[in-house]
């Protein structure tokens, strides 16, 4: 994709091919235009098309080009925010609704995969939140208690049981969430696209939006070579929302949703993948095929793919000096956690951007009449994106009112010190990885 192995890495080399698409040309008509072919946009398109709605998806680059095709592939429930804190951030009504919706979101993902026959290496084995030291153990203990109070199937593991599950003695314990699991994310998003097309949706790639305006009571969404007239617009661009000036003439002005870009602070996240480990190592490292991540502020994540490759990641961008810094850190950290590995070269490395909000909660925006979207996934894209896409479809179909959604309607608000925070994430991760664990 884009002939850049650092954009989608292992996922691009192991995912089934995506469906054939082309750029939009000429004028078309639909009931709904969806901007962005990631988890949210394609889930919305799929659920709308299955209801008989005419849907056209416009994607600037290719299916899964943004975070949907680059992420770790952990299908997690809930948010980064502690469950008891969600109602404090969003209010009691919306907070409890969001916890319920996202608690059930992994089931929606795995049910769709099974029903649609999507080949995406789905492992419904749970995920492990691994405690680093006493502070990490306190965190996951509190998180477990708060989810258990809501009836969630989560279990706190002591150091010994966590060690057996992880294949490492590096952690003080772990929180096992049985609702969760792992997938090959690019394969999943391509599968959603195939299903949406089969249901009657249109998907156009290499078609960045250059303008959107009201035209006789409908929206006309323009690209360089065509346009689509529709009653509704679903915005699903999140961290890959283009700048206001991208591809637009001086006379066209910014599209209404460009404000998303200023609201989100981009957090870079990279991953490296080893060659397949072989039977003996796979039997000792994550033998149950759970996905895992730890409690450190600059966290690490790790999981296996179907072939037994260990995929190891953390905060940082693989560009400039970051490429060598993060590669060396990943080798050190991987051997520290899993000393049984020995020297293990990487066969792929890639990175992408995550959209972070000021309070780590996602947003629901109404940009203009009949123009809506969710954004700000804060390291949780697969399950929330799929669930939010279905909610947008239900909202457009009149099945769910704006008042019944799990997030309040809010206007986009520019992030304070956005450029400084972005630089801090990228450069701070390099400094931390240079300093950490040298031996």
N, C-alpha and C positions, 0 to 999 in steps of 0.2 A: 504494500500500500504506500503510494508516494515514493516507492523505491528507497525507503529509509528503514533499515532494520531496527533502528532505535525507536520507531514509533509504535510498532505492534509486536515486534520480536517473535517469541515462540508462538504466540496465538496466531499470527499470520501464517506461519509455516505449518501449523498443525490443524487449523480449522478447515472444515469442508468449504468449497468455493461458495461465494455468495451468489444470489440470483443475478442474472443479467439485467442491467439497467442502462439507461441512457440519460443524457441531459434534456431538460425541458426545452421544447421548441414550439412556438406558436401559442395560441390562446386556448385555454381549457376552462371547463366549468366543473365545480364540485360543490358538495355541501360543506365540507371542511377541508382546509389546508393545514397540514402539519409541517412545521419547520423544524427539521432535525430528525435524522434516522438513527437514534440510539434507543436505549431501553424504553424511555418514556414515550417518545414519539411513535415508535413502532407498536408499543402496547396500545396506545390510544388508537392508532390506525387499525390495528387488528380488531379491537373490540367494537369500534365504530363500523368497520366493514362487515363484521359478522351480523350486525343489526340491520344491514341493508343500506347504510349511509354511504354516499359517494365520497371517497377520501383520496386526496392527493398529497403525497409526502415529498417535500423538497429538501434535499440534503446538499450542503455546500461542497462536500468532497466525496465521501463514499460511505456506505453502510458501516456503522460502528467506528467511524474515524476518530471520534472524540473519546471521552472517558470510557464509554461502553465497550470499546474494543481493546482497551489497554489495561484495565484494572486487574486486581489480584484474583478475582473470581470467587470471593467469599460471599455466599448468600446468607447474610446475617439478618436477624430480627432486631427491631428497635433502632435506637440512635446511639451516638457517642455519649449523649447526655444521660446521666443516671435517671432511671425511671421515675423516681420521686421528684426529680427536678423538672421534668417535662411540663407538668401542669403549672409549675411556678413560672416557667418561661412563657408559655402560651395561654395560660388561664386554665381553670379546671376543666371546662367542657371540651375545648379543643385539645388540651393535653391528653386527656383520657381517651378521646377518639383516636388521636394519632398513635398512642401506645397500642391500642387495640388493632388498628389498621396495619401497623408495621410489625406487630407481633404475629399476625397471620400472613404477612407478605411472602415469607419463604415458601409457605405451602402453595400460594398462588403460582410462584415461579415453577416449582417442581411439578405441580399439577398440569401447568401449561406444557412443560417439556414432555411429560408422559402423554398427554392427550394429543399433542401435535406431532409427536414422534421426532422431536428435535435432537439430533446427534451432537451433544455438547459435553460429553464426559461428566454427566451429572452424578454426584456422590452425595447422597442424603444421609451423611454420617455424623453431622453436627460440626460445630466449631469449638475451638479451645482458646479461651482468653487467658494467657499465661502470666502468672504473677511474678514480677521481678522484685525480690526482697520483701521485707515486712510491709512496706508501704503498698506494694502491689497486691499483697495478700489481703490487706484491709480493704482495698478498693474492690476486688472481685467478691469478697465476702459480703460487702454491702450491696453490690449489684445483684448477687445471687438472691439475697434475702428480699430485695425489692421486687424482683421478677417472680419469685416463688409466692410472694403475697398476692400476686395477680394471677396465680395458677399456671405460670409458664413452666414447661418441662426443662428446667435448668438444674444442674447439680454441681456442687462445689467439690472439687477433688483435692485431697491432701497432696503433699509433695511426692509421696511414694506412688500413689495412683496416677498423678499427673505425669510422673517420670515414665511410667509404663506406657501411657497413652502417647506421649510426645517422643519418647526415645532419648530423653536427656534428663540429667540431674540439675540443670541450670535454673529451675524454677521452684518457687516456694509453694506452688499449687496452681490450679487452673479451674476455670469455670467452663463446664461443658454445656453448651446450648443445643439440645436435641432437635430444635426446630430448624436448624441451619444446615449448611453444607457447602459444597464447592461445585463450580461449573467451569467450562472453557468459555470465557465471556464473549469472545468474538464469534465463536460458533453459535452461541445462544442468540446473539443479536441478529446474526444472519438468518437463523432459523425463524425468528419473529418476522423478519422481512419476507421470507418465503411464505409464511402462513398468512400474512397480511395480503400479499399479492394473490394467493389462492382464494382468499375471501372476497377479492374484488377491488382492493385498494390499488392505486397507482403509486409507484416509487420512482422518483427522478433523482439521479445523483449528478455531481459536477454542476450543480445548479444553485449557487449562492443567491440569496434574496438581495435585490438591489433597492427595493421600495415596496411600500404597502400603504394603500390609501383607500378611503371609502369611495365607492363608485355606484351610485344609484341605490343606496341602501345595503350594498354588499361590500365585501373586501375584495380588492384586486391586489394580489401579491405578485410582484414582478421579479424576473430574473433577467440576465443579459439577453436572452434569446426568446423569452416568452413570458406568459403571465397566467395566473389562475384566478378566476372569480369564484368566491365562496361566501357562505353566510357566516362561517366561524373560522378563526385562526387559532391553532394550538401551537404554542411556543415551547420547544423542547431542545434548547441550545445550551443551557446551563454554563459550565465553565468554558465552553468553546464558542460562546457568543462573540461574534465578530465586532470589531470597533465600529463606531458610528460612521466612519468614512470609508469602510471597506467596500470597494467595488461600486461606489455610488457616485453619480455626478453631483456637481455642486447644487444643481437645481432640485434634485430628488429629496435631499434631506435625510436624516437618520430614520431607520424604522423604529416603531414605537417601543420595541423591546430591547434596544441597545443599552438601556439603563441597567440591565442585568449585569453587564460586564463590570460596571463601576461598583456594583453592590457586592461582588464576590472577590475575595482575595485568593489568587491562585496558589495552591500548594503543590509542589512537584513531588512525584512519587515514582521510584524506579524499581525494576525487578531484574534479577539475573536468574537464568535457568541452567542447571548442570546437564550433562549427558544423563541418560537413564542409569539409575544407580545399581541395578542388578537385584536379584532375589534376596540375597542375604541382608543387604542394607535396607531394602524396602520393608523387610520383616522387622527391622529394629527402629526405623524412623517413621513416625506416624503410621503404625501398622493398620490402624482402623480407617485411614484415609480422611481424617478430619482436617480442616484448614485451621491455621493457628496464627495468632498475633499476640504481642506482649503489652504490658502496661506502661512501658517507658514513654516519656514525653515525645522523644524521637523514636517512634516504635519500629519494631521489626515484624515482618510477617513471613510465614513459610507454609508451604503445602507441596503436595505431590501432584503431578498430572497423571493421566492414564498410563503413560509409558514408564512412569517411575522417575521422572526428572524431579529434582528438588528445586522449587521456585522460591527464591529468597529476596525480600525487598525491604525498602525503608524510604524515608523522606529524602528527596534530593533529585537533581536533574542530571542526566547523562549528557552534559555538554560542557565545553571548555574544560577547566581543571576538574570539574565534578566527575567526569568519566573515570579518570584514574583513581581519584580519591575514594569514590563509592565502590569501585570494583575491589580495591585493596581492602577496604573495610569489610565488605561482604565476605571476602575470603576468610578474613580473621574471625569475624563474628560467627560464620557458619561452622568453622572448625572448633570454636570455643563451645558452641551449643551442642554440636554433634562431633565429638572427637573421633568417633569411629569412622568418619569419612576419609580422613587423610587428605592429601592434595587432590583437589577436584576442580578442573577447569570449567569455565562457563561456555556454553555453546550459544547463548543468546542473552542480550541485555536491551531493555527498552524502558521508556518512561512516558508519563503523561501528567496532566494537570487536574487537580481536584478543586471544586469551588467551595470555599469556606465562608460561612456567614459569621457575624459578630458574636452571636449567641449559640452557634453550632446547631441551630434548628433550620429546617428547610423553609421555603417561602411559597405562598400561593399569591400570584399577581393577576389582576385584571388590568391589562395595559390600556384597553379601550373597549368600547362595547363589542361583545362577542369575540374578544381576543384574550385568551387566558393561558397560564402556564405555571408549572412548578419549577423551582430551581434551588440551589444551595444544598447539595446532598451530603456534604461534610464527611466524605469517606464511606458513605453508604449508598451505593448507586443501584445495585442489581434489583434487590427486593423492593425498595421504595420506588425506584423508577418504574418497575413493572406495575406496582400497585397504583401509583399516581397516574400512570397512563390510562389504566382502566377507570379510575375516578374521573378523569377529564372526559372520557367517552360517556360515562354515566351522567355527568353534569350536562353535557351538550344534548344528550338524548332526553333530558328532563327527568331522569330517574333520581338524581341527587341535586338538591339546591345548593347554592353557594353557602347558605347558612348551615347546611348539614355536612360540609366538608371538614376534614380533620385539621385544617389550618385556616386561620382568619384571612380575609382579603387584606393585603397590605400593599402600599406603593413601594416600588424599589427605592432604597435609600443608599446613597454612596457610602462605601466603607471608609472609615477614618484611616488616614495614613496608609492607604492601600499599597502604593508603590514601595514604601518602606517595609511593610509587612511581607510583601512578596520577596523582596531582597533578603529579608531576615530569614525566611523559610529556606531559601535556596543556599545562601552563604552560611547561615547558621548550621545547617545540616552538614556542610562540608567541614566546618571547624570541629563540630562534634565527632564526626567520623574519623578525622585525622587523629583526634586526641583519644578516642575510645579504644580500649582493649589492645593496645600495642603490646606485643610480646614476641 
